[in-house]
Amino acid sequence: MNMLQISKTQINVPFVCRQSVPVIPNFTPVISSLSQYSSNSGAYTIVTVYGNNFSLYGTTGTSVIDFGNLKNIPVSFYSSQEITFSVPTNALPGNYSVIVVNTQYPIYLVSNSVNYKIL
């Protein structure tokens, strides 16, 4: 009777520690769309901003809106993907850029710009 012999081979695998990578997650806000892109001058208008990385507080700061040269407009926070703001009623007719800013000291994270028109 012929028996099959299995040999034991030792596998030498070096022990490797994981190394940390100096990468910080990107929490820069991104605007995908607005609920509307225009309104009448002097009219009370609430605009919903859709996107990603909006923040209420914490390490990413607090999200605010820059509306043209009008800065730090407060927002109502619904989720990291949805906020609303009130269009300033004192804004004159013209084109404005809407930007979300996560106010995080010492670096402010600034979104892309989306155009808004006051008629």
Phi, psi and omega in degrees: 000129183259119181262137178277125179258135177252125180269147178263121179250127179276130179259123179263110177246121181292145177282123182239124176279148174286140178253140179286150180249129183283062181240129176259134179303147182273111179251023179294128179293150179227128175266123176269315181196169175243156178291334174205157186243007178201160175201170180275147179299134177081354181275138177288116185226130174256128180245131175267133179252125178252142180170219182217158173065032172280151188224144177264322178187182176101202186294338180268000178086198180240133180282136172224169180249136166256122183243092186063232179272002176270115189253157172058044176285126181294154180238160166262125185265124176251322177194177178291356180240003183207124174222163175230156174215160178262126177294129180302126181288344179269003178287132180282159177304141180152186180261138182228152174258132177259125181226137173264132178239125171268109185280097182234113181287137002267359183245126174268134180263124189244133181280180169292166182257138177236137183281141177223140184239132173255124184270000000 
